[in-house]
Amino acid sequence: MNNCPKLGLDIAKKTFQAVLLRQGKQRHKKFDNTPAGFADLSAWLAQQGVEQVHVCLEATGIYSDAVARFLHQAGHVVSLVNPARIKAFAQSRLVRTKNDKADAGLIARYCDEASPDAWTPPPVEITELQALMRHLDSLDETRGQLCNRLTDGPQIELVLASLRKLIAEIAAESERVWQQVRDHINGHPELKAQAALIDSIPGIGELTAAKLLGEITQLRVYSSASQVVAYAGLNPQERQSGTSIKGQSRISKTGNARIRKALYMPAIVALKHNPLIRALGERLEERGLAPLAIVTAAMRKLLHLVFGVVKSGKEFDPNHALAS
């Protein structure tokens, strides 16, 4: 992989900039972020005499997924990189110029120097589950905004009636999409089995299990629970420098914010109804931790339990968990 030419891609909604780095020299070109544009990229690489590249691009969700899958299927080594890593790399190089070409070149240099791990696309059923769950979240957010408008100052009755109608329609659509999620999970035996295992953990319900399966792709591929915690951005980050700076540890938040959001309310429920999480909360409370820090620790512990049940294939057992 180190001997491959490096390709940095700066992805936008409609286009992407490519910079090919080979033997210290750069070539660049802009392409449409469409299947036709992906084919043009392949033809351009062939014109450069390149059979295989190590391509790096920032993980930007729907804008980067399609081209990443295309390049992986074409036999290239693909690395989807956390944007925070590229930002830190730019800061370490004192980069001042920011445009599509410069950003793509920076990503190519990062690829060359850091040799990030290769990415494997998640199964199609996971990608579809993620899309359904994110659409469901979007519908729920929209319904919440409309509900707030009902009480947001005086309104004439015609406006209120319209808002109530929209809220009812979105609620019905949310229910329909949620049923599609259930059907999707039930239609894939491995997803169904994993959802049941996660649902066995007190504090986590059917909805949260679906969200976690959609966001933590290929959960069984991780080798440790700490890797899953880091992916969610729930790993502690120490703040200390010599003797002058010594702050409280905080979570890094360099990870998937949707996972943290999905775990917040389940953690609060688990602190009351999950014996393992409740015991953890009591210990931390005795040590004087703030309520939010206790909830964060409960979120982190829930992820450990999620990883444990999925990895072992066994439902949550409080007696086994307390004994281990």
N, C-alpha and C positions, 0 to 999 in steps of 0.2 A: 504493500500500500504506500510506503514511503517513496518508492521509485516512480509511482504514477504521476503524471502531470496533475496539477491541482486546478480545480474550477470553482470559482466563487460566484454565487448567484445572489443578487440583491432583488428580492421579490416585491412587486407591487400588485395591485388588484388586476390591472389590465396588461402590464408588461413586466419583463424582468431583464436586468442587465447581467451579462455574463463576462467574466474576466478569466482567461486561461493563463495559468502561470506554469511556464516550462523553462527549466534551465535559466532561471532568473529573468526571463523576458515575458512580457504580458501582451496578450491580444484580447481585444474586447469587442462585444457586439450586443445590441439590444434585440429582444425577441418579444413576440406577443405571448401573453400567459394563457395560451390556448393549445389544444392538441396539435394544431397546425404549426404553432410556434415551437412546440417541443420537437416536432419532426425537423423543422428548420435548424434547431440547435444540433440535432444529431448529424445533419448534413454538414453543418459548419465544422463540427469536430472532425468529421471524416476528411474534410478539405484540409484540415491542419495536420492530417496524418496521425490522429489520435484514435486508438482503439478502445482504451479504457482510461477513465479519469477518476480521481478521488474528488468528488464534488461536495462542497459544503454550502449550506443555506440555513438561514435562521428559521426556527420553528414558528411559523406565523399562521398555523391552522389551515383554513380553507384555501388561502392563497398559495401556500407552499406544498400542500399535500399531493396535488395532482402531478406536478413536475417531478417531485421526489419519487413518486411511484413509477412514473415513466422511466426515469433514469435508472432506477433499481432494476426494473424489468429488462432494460437494455443491457444489463451486465456491468454497470458502473458501480463503484463504491460510493455510497451516499451517507453523509452525516448530517442529521438535523441537529442544529446547535441552539442552545438556549441563548436568546438575544443578549442576556446579561453578560455572557462570556465574551461576545463580540464587543460589547461596549467597554468591558474591562480591558480587553486587548487593545482597543483604540486608545484608551486613556493611558495605558502603559507605553504606547508609542507616541504620545503627545500629538495625535492626529487632529488637525484643525480644519482640513477640507472635508466637506460633507456633501456629496452628490451621489447619484446612482452608480456612476463608474468608480468613484473613489471607494464607496462602500463595498462594491463587489470585489475590488482589488484587495481591500482590507480582509474580507472574508477568505479570499484565496490565500493570502499570506498566513492568516490564522490556521487554515487547513494545513499548510505546509509546515508550520512550526509546531503546532499542537498535536497533529495527527489524531483528531477525535475519533471515537469509536464509530464503527459502521452501524447504520440504522437498518432495521428490518421492518417492512410495513406490517402493521397489525392485520389480522384476518378481516375480510370484508364485513363479516357480521358484527365485529367490534366497531368498525368505522360507521356502519349504519346505525348501531345503537347509540354511539356518541352523537350523531346528527339528530336522531330523534329526541334524545334527552336535552340537547342544547335548544332545540326548537321548543320543547315543552317549557324549559326555563324562560325562554323569550316570551312565550304566551303568558306565563304566570306574572312576569315582570310588567307586561303591558296591562294585564288586568289590574294589578296593584296600583299602577299609575292612574288608571281610569277611576278606580275606587277612591283614590285620594281626591280626585277632582270633584267627586260628589259632595265632599265636605269642604272644598277649597273656596270659601266665601259664598256669597249669595249667587244663586243661579235661577234663571227663569225655568219654568216647568218644562218647556219644550227641550231645553238643553239637558235637564235632568233625565227626562224620558229617553233621550237619545243615548245618554251615558249608560243608563240601566240596560238598554237594549244591547249595546256593544259589550257590556260586561257579561251579560247572559250568553251572548254568542261566543265570546272568547272562552267562557267557562265550559261551554258545550264542546268547543273544539279541543280544549285542553283534555277533557275527558276522553275524547275520541283518540287523540294522540297517545295518551297514557295507555289506552287499551291496545294500540298498535305496539307500544313498547312491550307490554305483557305478551302479546302474541309472538313478537320477534324473539324474546327470550325463551319462551316455551318451544319455539320452533327450532332451537339450537341446543341440543342436549348438554353440551359443555357449559354454555352460558346459564342454562337452567340450573344445573348442578351447583355452579359457583354462586349464583344468586341465592339459592337455598342455604348454602353454607354461611354466606355473609349475613343473611336475614336471621340466622340462628343466634346472633350476638345481641343480647339485650341492649336496647338503645338505638339499634340500626333496624330500619324497616325496609319494606320492599322498594320504596322509592329511592332511598339512599343507596341501597345495594345496586340498583340499576345505574345510578349516577357514577358510582365508584367503578363499576365494570366498564362504563363507557369512557371514563377519563384515565384510568390506570390500565392502559392497553397491555395485554399479555402479562397479567399479574404474576403468573407462575414462572415467568422468565427471570424475575428478580431473584438474586441469590440471598438477600437478607431483607429483613423488615426495615432496617435503617436506610436502605436504598429507596424504598417506597416513601418513607418519611421525608427524605431529602427531595424526592421528586415533587412532593406536595408542598415543599417549602416550610415544613414544620420542624426542621432540625434546629436546635439551639445555635445561636451565633454569639460567641463571647466578644465583649467590648472591653479590651484592656490594652494599654500601651505604657510600658514602664511603670512609673508610680504616679503619673499625672492624670491618667485616664483609666478609670475602672468603673464601668457602668454595669447595670444588670444585664444578664444574658437575655437576648430576644430571639424570636424565631427569624430565620433568614428571609422568608417570603420570596426567595428566589426559586420559584416552582409554580405548580399549577394552582392558581387561585380558586378555580372551580371546586377542587377537592376540599380546600379549606372551608369554603362556603358550605359545601354539602355536609361537612362533619360538625359544624358549629352547634346546631340544635340537637343532633343525636348525642353529642358529648354532654350537653346539659341534662338530657334525659338519662343518659348512662350513669351520671353522677348520683342519680337517685335510685335507679332500678337495676343497674348492673353491679353485682357484688364486688367484682374485681375493680371496676372503675370507682365505685363508691369508697372502697378501702383506700385506693390511691388518693382520692380527693380529701379524705379525712387526714391522712398522713401529711399531705401538703398544707392543709389548713392549719394543722398543729405547728408546722414550721413557719407559719406566718405569711405564706404566699398570698398574693392578691387574687381575688376571684377570677379575673380574666386569665391569669397565669395558670390557675388550676384547670380552667376550661381548656386551655391550650394543651396542657399535659394530658387531659382526658382525650382530646382529639388525636394526639400522638399515640396514645395507648390503644385507642380504637383501631388505628391503622396497623399496629402490631398484631392485634387480634385478627383483623381481616386477612393479613398476610398468613397468619398461622393456620386459620381454618382452610383457606384455599390451598395452601402448600401441602397440608397434611391430608386434605380430603375428608376431615372429620368435623362434625358440628361442634359449636362452642360448648365446653364442659367447664363450669365454674370450679368444680372440685379439682379437675386436672390442672386448670390454669393456676389455681391458688397453690397447688402442691409443687408446680414446676418452678 
